């Protein structure tokens, strides 16, 4: 496995540029849109939410040219090459599904509306959640991952530590922190990836029989990565989740949460990945990362338009939009 220190900025986040510097909080990553979105889903009637999503999806589909190009390029390895009209359809469907997942995220955090979560792989989950041993939930930017991250605390009363990448706008981060704190309850603890003692805290939690939830598909800024194969192409995954699981002697459990309809989700629990404890640590981690890459690829194929990566992952595509 090739190991590298890569990226000064989050590698899969939308690219920054002059627009962010000029617009500040009014940029698409700024706190203005976070507050507006949350206000809208909390106060608009149900019929109006759908209309607003259609309006804003179309607006962003027209204006966010770099993100459109990234979505188009990233879907080629999954769905194959296509013509111009099909490319526009793919891009719009991804924007549309992202808008619904993001809106329902705010509904989950800000309202008491009932969500339906279908658990696929319940025997696996029941066995894990019923034991006293800790484990790591490893997921991806696919569908609405926060629905899955709240599962252990809300369903099984297990304490869970959720690690998040910091928002681009510090004001947006503080806003999201407040929403999660009010919704999560005492069994749900949020950490941010830049916390200096984070690795030690998570290791202690796992050894104490608690659960940790991590994103497994995006390296953090400046983080260590390992190369795997995704859709037949080289791809870099963060080493952190596998290294933490190996150190704690606990399994990685891939979980993916896909939207099925209005306030309805399917939580897919896959078989645990047990990290080998051999003499060659690099090989042990490489095998675990490739197994997770296989699970990630399978989950993306279930609904490629719920894969929310907004920066080109394979630069050579250069798809015209």
C-alpha positions as CSV (number, residue, x, y, z in Angstrom):
1,X,0.0,0.0,0.0
2,X,1.3,3.4,-0.9
3,X,0.9,5.8,2.0
4,X,1.0,9.6,1.5
5,X,0.4,12.9,3.3
6,X,-1.9,14.7,0.9
7,X,-4.0,17.8,0.5
8,X,-3.8,21.1,2.4
9,X,-7.6,21.6,1.9
10,X,-10.3,18.9,2.2
11,X,-9.7,17.0,-1.0
12,X,-13.3,16.2,-1.9
13,X,-14.9,19.5,-0.8
14,X,-16.0,22.1,-3.4
15,X,-13.1,24.0,-4.7
16,X,-12.5,27.5,-3.2
17,X,-12.0,30.5,-5.3
18,X,-12.6,34.2,-5.8
19,X,-16.4,33.7,-5.3
20,X,-16.0,32.5,-1.7
21,X,-13.6,35.4,-0.9
22,X,-16.1,38.0,-2.4
23,X,-19.4,36.5,-1.1
24,X,-18.2,35.5,2.3
25,X,-21.3,34.2,4.3
26,X,-23.4,34.4,1.1
27,X,-21.2,31.9,-0.6
28,X,-22.8,28.4,-1.0
29,X,-20.6,27.2,1.9
30,X,-21.5,30.2,4.1
31,X,-23.6,30.4,7.2
32,X,-26.4,32.3,5.4
33,X,-27.5,29.3,3.4
34,X,-27.3,27.0,6.5
35,X,-29.7,29.3,8.4
36,X,-32.0,29.9,5.5
37,X,-32.3,26.2,4.7
38,X,-33.0,25.3,8.3
39,X,-35.6,28.1,8.6
40,X,-37.3,26.9,5.4
41,X,-37.8,23.3,6.4
42,X,-38.9,24.2,9.9
43,X,-41.6,26.8,8.9
44,X,-42.7,26.0,5.3
45,X,-45.7,23.7,4.8
46,X,-44.9,20.3,3.3
47,X,-46.1,21.2,-0.2
48,X,-44.0,24.4,-0.2
49,X,-40.8,22.5,0.8
50,X,-40.9,20.5,-2.5
51,X,-41.5,23.7,-4.5
52,X,-38.5,25.5,-2.8
53,X,-36.3,22.5,-3.4
54,X,-37.1,22.5,-7.1
55,X,-36.4,26.2,-7.3
56,X,-33.1,26.1,-5.5
57,X,-32.0,22.9,-7.2
58,X,-32.4,24.6,-10.6
59,X,-30.7,27.7,-9.4
60,X,-27.6,25.9,-8.1
61,X,-27.6,23.6,-11.1
62,X,-27.3,26.6,-13.3
63,X,-24.8,28.6,-11.3
64,X,-22.3,26.1,-9.7
65,X,-20.3,25.3,-12.8
66,X,-17.3,23.7,-11.1
67,X,-19.5,21.4,-9.0
68,X,-21.5,20.4,-12.1
69,X,-18.3,19.4,-13.9
70,X,-17.1,17.4,-10.9
71,X,-20.4,15.5,-10.6
72,X,-20.4,14.7,-14.3
73,X,-16.8,13.4,-14.2
74,X,-17.2,11.4,-11.1
75,X,-20.2,9.5,-12.4
76,X,-18.4,8.4,-15.6
77,X,-16.6,5.5,-13.9
78,X,-19.9,4.4,-12.3
79,X,-22.4,4.8,-15.1
80,X,-20.1,5.0,-18.2
81,X,-19.6,7.7,-20.7
82,X,-22.7,9.6,-22.1
83,X,-23.8,12.4,-24.3
84,X,-24.5,16.0,-23.4
85,X,-28.2,15.7,-22.6
86,X,-27.7,12.6,-20.4
87,X,-24.9,14.3,-18.6
88,X,-27.2,17.2,-17.7
89,X,-29.8,14.7,-16.4
90,X,-27.2,13.0,-14.2
91,X,-26.0,16.3,-12.8
92,X,-29.6,17.5,-12.1
93,X,-30.6,14.2,-10.4
94,X,-27.6,14.4,-8.1
95,X,-28.4,18.0,-7.2
96,X,-32.0,17.1,-6.6
97,X,-31.3,14.1,-4.3
98,X,-28.6,16.1,-2.4
99,X,-31.2,18.9,-1.9
100,X,-33.7,16.5,-0.4
101,X,-31.1,14.7,1.8
102,X,-29.8,18.1,3.1
103,X,-33.3,19.4,3.7
104,X,-34.3,16.3,5.6
105,X,-31.1,16.5,7.6
106,X,-32.4,19.9,8.9
107,X,-35.8,18.4,9.5
108,X,-34.2,15.6,11.5
109,X,-32.2,18.1,13.6
110,X,-34.8,20.9,14.0
111,X,-38.3,19.3,14.0
112,X,-40.2,16.4,15.5
113,X,-41.4,15.0,12.2
114,X,-41.4,11.2,12.1
115,X,-38.7,9.5,10.0
116,X,-39.0,5.9,8.7
117,X,-35.7,4.0,8.8
118,X,-35.7,0.5,7.3
119,X,-32.8,-1.5,8.7
120,X,-31.2,-3.9,6.1
121,X,-28.9,-6.3,7.9
122,X,-30.7,-6.2,11.2
123,X,-29.2,-9.5,12.5
124,X,-25.7,-8.1,12.0
125,X,-26.7,-4.9,13.8
126,X,-28.5,-6.7,16.7
127,X,-25.4,-8.9,17.3
128,X,-23.1,-5.9,17.4
129,X,-25.3,-3.6,19.4
130,X,-26.2,-6.3,21.9
131,X,-22.6,-7.0,22.8
132,X,-20.5,-4.9,25.3
133,X,-17.6,-4.6,22.8
134,X,-17.0,-1.3,21.0
135,X,-16.9,-1.0,17.3
136,X,-16.4,1.6,14.5
137,X,-19.2,2.6,12.2
138,X,-17.5,3.6,9.0
139,X,-19.7,5.3,6.4
140,X,-19.5,7.7,3.4
141,X,-20.9,10.9,1.9
142,X,-23.8,8.9,0.5
143,X,-27.4,9.7,1.1
144,X,-28.0,11.0,4.7
145,X,-25.3,9.5,6.8
146,X,-26.4,11.4,10.0
147,X,-29.5,9.3,10.1
148,X,-27.3,6.2,10.6
149,X,-25.0,8.0,13.0
150,X,-27.9,8.6,15.4
151,X,-29.0,4.9,15.3
152,X,-27.0,3.5,18.2
153,X,-28.1,6.2,20.7
154,X,-31.8,6.4,19.6
155,X,-32.4,2.8,19.0
156,X,-30.2,0.9,21.4
157,X,-29.2,3.5,24.0
158,X,-25.5,3.0,23.2
159,X,-23.1,5.9,23.5
160,X,-21.6,7.0,20.2
161,X,-18.8,9.4,19.3
162,X,-19.3,11.0,15.9
163,X,-16.3,12.6,14.2
164,X,-17.1,15.4,11.7
165,X,-14.9,17.4,9.4
166,X,-15.0,21.1,10.2
167,X,-17.3,23.3,8.1
168,X,-15.5,25.8,5.7
169,X,-17.2,28.7,7.4
170,X,-16.6,28.8,11.2
171,X,-19.9,30.4,11.8
172,X,-21.6,27.6,9.9
173,X,-19.8,25.1,12.1
174,X,-21.0,26.7,15.3
175,X,-24.6,26.8,13.9
176,X,-24.5,23.0,13.1
177,X,-22.9,22.2,16.4
178,X,-25.8,23.9,18.2
179,X,-28.4,21.9,16.2
180,X,-26.6,18.6,16.8
181,X,-26.2,19.3,20.5
182,X,-29.9,20.0,21.0
183,X,-31.0,16.9,19.0
184,X,-28.4,14.3,19.8
185,X,-29.0,13.9,23.5
186,X,-26.5,12.8,26.2
187,X,-25.5,9.6,24.4
188,X,-24.4,11.4,21.2
189,X,-21.1,13.1,21.4
190,X,-19.7,15.2,18.4
191,X,-16.0,15.6,17.8
192,X,-14.3,17.7,15.1
193,X,-11.3,16.2,13.3
194,X,-8.9,19.0,14.2
195,X,-9.1,18.3,18.0
196,X,-5.5,17.6,19.1
197,X,-6.3,14.7,21.5
198,X,-9.0,13.1,19.3
199,X,-7.2,9.8,18.6
200,X,-6.6,9.1,22.3
201,X,-10.2,10.0,23.2
202,X,-11.6,7.7,20.6
203,X,-9.3,4.9,21.5
204,X,-10.4,5.2,25.2
205,X,-14.0,5.2,24.1
206,X,-13.7,2.0,22.0
207,X,-11.8,0.2,24.8
208,X,-14.6,1.2,27.1
209,X,-17.2,-0.5,24.9
210,X,-18.5,2.6,23.2
211,X,-19.1,3.2,19.5
212,X,-17.3,5.6,17.2
213,X,-18.7,6.8,13.8
214,X,-16.3,8.0,11.1
215,X,-16.4,9.0,7.5
216,X,-14.3,6.5,5.6
217,X,-14.4,7.9,2.1
218,X,-12.7,11.3,2.4
219,X,-9.2,12.0,3.7
220,X,-9.1,15.0,6.1
221,X,-6.9,18.0,5.2
222,X,-3.2,16.9,5.5
223,X,-4.2,13.4,6.5
224,X,-2.5,10.1,5.7
225,X,-4.1,8.1,2.9
226,X,-3.8,4.6,1.3
227,X,-4.3,3.9,-2.3
228,X,-7.1,1.4,-3.3
229,X,-9.1,0.6,-6.4
230,X,-12.5,2.1,-6.8
231,X,-14.4,1.4,-10.0
232,X,-11.2,0.1,-11.5
233,X,-9.3,3.4,-10.9
234,X,-6.8,4.4,-8.2
235,X,-8.4,6.2,-5.3
236,X,-7.1,7.4,-1.9
237,X,-8.9,6.6,1.3
238,X,-8.0,7.8,4.8
239,X,-6.0,5.3,6.9
240,X,-7.4,6.7,10.2
241,X,-10.5,4.5,10.6
242,X,-8.6,1.2,9.9
243,X,-5.6,2.2,12.0
244,X,-7.9,3.1,15.0
245,X,-9.8,-0.2,14.7
246,X,-6.5,-2.1,14.6
247,X,-5.1,-0.3,17.6
248,X,-8.3,-0.8,19.6
249,X,-8.9,-4.4,18.5
250,X,-12.4,-3.7,17.2
251,X,-14.1,-4.2,13.8
252,X,-15.1,-1.7,11.2
253,X,-18.8,-1.9,10.4
254,X,-19.7,-0.3,7.0
255,X,-23.1,1.4,7.2
256,X,-24.7,3.4,4.3
257,X,-28.0,5.3,4.6
258,X,-29.9,5.8,1.3
259,X,-33.0,8.0,0.8
260,X,-36.0,6.1,-0.4
261,X,-38.7,8.8,-0.3
262,X,-40.2,11.6,1.8
263,X,-38.6,11.1,5.3
264,X,-37.9,7.5,4.5
265,X,-34.5,5.9,4.5
266,X,-32.8,2.5,4.1
267,X,-29.9,1.9,6.5
268,X,-27.7,-0.8,5.0
269,X,-25.5,-2.6,7.5
270,X,-22.7,-4.7,6.0
271,X,-20.6,-7.4,7.6
272,X,-17.9,-6.2,10.0
273,X,-14.4,-5.9,8.7
274,X,-11.9,-7.4,11.2
275,X,-8.4,-5.9,10.9
276,X,-5.6,-8.4,10.9
277,X,-3.0,-8.1,13.7
278,X,-0.1,-9.5,11.7
279,X,3.6,-8.5,11.7
280,X,3.1,-6.3,8.6
281,X,0.9,-3.4,9.8
282,X,0.9,-1.8,6.4
283,X,-0.4,-4.9,4.7
284,X,-3.1,-5.3,7.4
285,X,-4.3,-1.8,6.8
286,X,-4.1,-2.1,3.0
287,X,-6.3,-5.2,3.1
288,X,-8.9,-3.5,5.3
289,X,-9.0,-0.4,3.1
290,X,-9.6,-2.4,0.0
291,X,-12.4,-4.4,1.6
292,X,-14.0,-1.1,2.6
293,X,-13.5,0.2,-0.9
294,X,-15.4,-2.8,-2.2
295,X,-18.3,-2.1,0.2
296,X,-18.2,1.6,-0.8
297,X,-18.3,0.7,-4.5
298,X,-21.3,-1.6,-4.0
299,X,-23.2,1.0,-2.0
300,X,-22.6,3.7,-4.6
301,X,-23.9,1.4,-7.3
302,X,-27.2,1.1,-5.4
303,X,-27.9,4.8,-6.2
304,X,-25.0,6.7,-7.8
305,X,-26.9,10.0,-7.7
306,X,-26.8,9.9,-3.9
307,X,-23.0,9.9,-3.9
308,X,-22.2,13.5,-2.9
309,X,-18.6,14.3,-4.0
310,X,-18.4,17.8,-5.4
311,X,-14.8,17.9,-6.5
312,X,-13.4,15.9,-9.4
313,X,-11.8,12.7,-8.1
314,X,-10.2,11.6,-11.4
315,X,-8.9,14.7,-13.0
316,X,-8.3,13.2,-16.4
317,X,-12.0,12.9,-17.2
318,X,-12.5,16.6,-18.2
319,X,-16.1,16.0,-19.1
320,X,-17.7,19.0,-20.9
321,X,-20.8,20.3,-19.2
